[in-house]
Amino acid sequence: MRFPASYAELTLHATAQFERDKVRRAHLAPSARSALDGMAHALRGDSMNSAIPPRRLLYLDLDASEPLAAVAVGDPDTATHVTFQVSGSGIRASKALWGSVREAGGLYLAQQAVGIEGPCVISWLGYRAPGLVPALSNAAARQGAMRLAEDLAMFNRLRPCRAHLAIEAHSYGATVAALALEHLHGVVVVDVLATTGSAGSPRSLPPRIPQFDAVAPRDLTSFWGRLLSGRRLAGRRFAIGARPGLGLLAVSGHNTSQYLPDSRNPRHGYRDGDTLCLRNLALIASGLQPLA
């Protein structure tokens, strides 16, 4: 395929390939079949909150050693604010595609709630996310950073008039994002990076890229990841505790989504709805100041 002229064209080609992949499903590896089924579920109109707009497939690479994917919630061709949402350890297209796209939809709705009329959130699963022990190394992050840098550079070419561009990264995804931004310094303008449960950044970000970080109480995965890897948090801290007056809940632990409606002792993750964390992520990704 020639270089696309728009995200709409990219989606057209990706959707056509997706239909061909469904025909050859029986001949795919188990991980590829799982990613294919997860994508079908994520794209189905009734598979999540009806307020979340139709999802747009940007790519689903089933021929890589591990399936890779990117899905847009909102229209990346016309959005005023675009956020790449990067997940961390163990979150792969073969295991967590629907959940990752749903989280992108949650941030989309949260940005609308803070006054952004036309956001777009890209659920980016474009690297082979490592398990917890391999995540102590930067090897997978370096590989993922190259693909993320390519996708951000594509955004730069397809949206020459620019939109506000943010990265929201969780856990090991923060390491991927930091390396990608270092690689792109002077090439692509990223307006802000927000991280949650970060395993730390291996280096300082290029100048003039604001960074915000949050780590929840009892997030031992983040703590031990930074301690054992030698990485560090480098950004301005933002609040993720409870704000009863605003009806906003606190985050506890490491996961992005933990809330179970029927639980007697509900816990909330970094990207769960009705949390101060998600509200602040929406504000930061929109170029606004987080709530204290």
N, C-alpha and C positions, 0 to 999 in steps of 0.2 A: 504494500500500500504506500502511495506517495504521502508526503507529510500533509496532515489534514489542514484545511483552511479554517476550521472552527471545531468546537467541542461537539456541536451537532453532527458534523460529519464523522468525527471520531466515534461517537455513539452509534451512528448508523452502521459503520463497519464492525464495531464490536458486537452489536446485536446480531448482525448477520453471521458472524463467527460463532456466537453463542448458540444460534439455531443449528448450525452445522455440528457443533460439539454435542448437542443433545441427541442428534442422530447416531453419533458414534459412542454414546455413553457406555454401552456394554463392553467396549474394548478399551476403556480407560483404566488407569491405575486406581486403586481405592481412594487415595487422597484426592485425585482429580474428580472422581465421581462425587465425593463428598462436597467439594467446592462447587461443582456444577449444580448440585441439588440445593446447596445453601444460597447460591446466587438466584436460582429460580424462585426460592422462597422470599428472598429479600426484594426481588423486583415485582412480586405479585402485589396487586393493589390493595388487597385486604389483609396483608400479613402484619401490619402494624398500625399505629394510631392513624386514623383517617385524616388528621390535620397535617400529617407529613406528606409533602407532594410526591408525585411519581418519581421513582429513582431512575437515574440515567447511568447505564453501564459505560464505563470508560475503557476498561480492558479486563479480561479474564484470561490469563496465560496458563493453560493447562499442560503445556509441553515443557515447562521449566521443571527442575528437580523437585520443587515445591510450588504448588499453584500460587499465583500472584494475582492481585485484583485491585481495582479502584472503582468506586461507585460514587456518583454525585447526587446529593440531595439538594434540589434547587437547580437553577440554570447557570452553569459556569460561564456561558457566553455573555450573559446580561447582568449577572449579580453585581451589586455594588461592593459586597464584602465576601471574600472567598477564604475559607479556612481548610487547610489540610489537617485531618485528624489522624495522628500516627499512634498506633498501639504498640504495646511492649511485649515482654517475654511470653512466649507460648501462644500468642494470639495470631493465628494464621488463617488464611482463606479456607483451608481444608477443615478447620475446626470451629471457627467463630464468625463466619461471614455475616449471617443474618443479624447477630447481636451487635457486631461492629457497625453495620449500616443503621440499625435502630438507634445506636448511640449518636451517630451523625445526625439523624433526624431529631433527636432530643436537643442537640446544640442548635440546630436550625430553628426549632420552635422557641428556644430560649433567646436567641438573637432577635427574633420577631418580637418577643415580649419586651425587649429593652429598646425597641423602636427602629430596628433595621428592617426596612420593608422588603428588600430583595437579597437575602443572604444565600450563600451556597456553601455547603459543607461536604468535603470529599473524604469519604472513608477510605483511607489509604492502607492497603495490606500488600505493599509492593516489595516485601523482603521476607526472607526466611527467619522469622523471629525465633531466637534461641530459647532453650529452657533456662531455668534459674542458674545452674552452675555454669554452663557456657556463656551466660550473660555477664560473667565477671570479666570476660575478654571483650575487646573492641572489634574482633574479627567480623562477626555478623553485622555489626553497626557500620563498618566501613563499606561492606558490600551493599547494604541497604541504603546508605547515604548516597551512593552513586546513582541508584535508581530514583531516589527521591529528588536528587539534584536534577536529573533528566526531566522528571515530571514537572518540577517547578520552572525549569527553563522552557518547557513546552508551554506552560501557562503564560510565561513572559512573551512568547512569540504569538500565541493566539489572542492575547488580550493586550495589545500594544498601548491602548488607551488607559490601561491599568484599572484595577479595582484594589480596594484595601485587602492586602494579603497577609494572612496569619497562619501560624502553625500551632496546633494544640497537640501536645505529645504526652503520653503516659509511660511511666516506668522506663524500660530500655529504649523506648521510642524517643526519649529526650536525648539520648546519646546519638541515635541515628540523625535526629534533626540538627543537633549541634555540628556534627561532621558535615552534613549536607550544606549548612549555611556557611561553614568555613570554606568549603569547595566553591561555593557560588559567590563569594565575596567580590563585589564590584561588577557582577554579571546580572544578578536578579535582586531586586529590592524586596525584601520581606519586612513587613512593618512591625511585627511583634511575634515573640515566641512565648507560649504559656505551657508550663509543664506541671504535671501532678504525679506524685509517687515516684519522683525521678530517681534513677540509678546514678545520676550525676553526669556532668559534662566532662569529657576528657581534656578540653581546652576552653579558653575564654572565647566567647562569641566575637565576631567582627564588630568593630565600633558601630555605634548608632543603631543597633538592633536591640530594642527594649526586651528584657526577659523578666517574666514573672514565674515564681515557683510556689508550690504548695505541697506539704507533706502532712498527712493525717496522723493524729495520735494512734499509736499502736501499729503504725505501718513499718513493721520490722523488716519486711522485704526491701523496702527502700533504704532503710538504715544500714542493714548488713551489705547490701549491694554497693553502696558508696564506700563503706569502711573497707571492704575486701578488695574493691577494684581500684581504690585510690582516686576515684572521681569526686567531684564536689558540686554543690549547688552554687550557682553564680548569679541568680536573679533576685529581684525584689519579691519578698514574701507577700502572698495575698491570703485573706481570711477565708476559712472554710468551716468555721464553727457554726453553731445554731444561732439564728436570729428570730426568736419567737414572735416578735412584733411584726415581722415581715412574712411570717409563716414559712421560714426557710430552715431546713434541717442541717445537722452536722454530718460530716463524713468521718468514718472510722475504718481503719484497715487499709489494705493495698488495692483492692480490686476497683474497677471502674463502675461495675454494676453489682449491687449486693441486695437491693431491696426485694423482698418477697411479700406480697400483699397479705398472705395468711400467717405470717410469722408472728409469734407472741413477743419476740424481742428483735424487732426489725433493725437491720444495719443498712447503711447507705454508702454507696461507692462514689467515686469522684465525679462520674457522669450521670448519676441518678437524678431524676427529676425532683423538684421541690427542695434541692439542697442549695445552700449559699455557694458552694463550690461551682455548680453548674451556672448559677446566675453570674458569678464573677468571671467564669470562663467566657460566657457570652459577652460580657462587657469588654473584657480584654481583647477578645477576638474581633470586636467591633471598633477598636480604637478608643474605647472609653475607659475611664478609671474604675477599678474595682471598688466594691463596698468595703469599708474597714471592718 
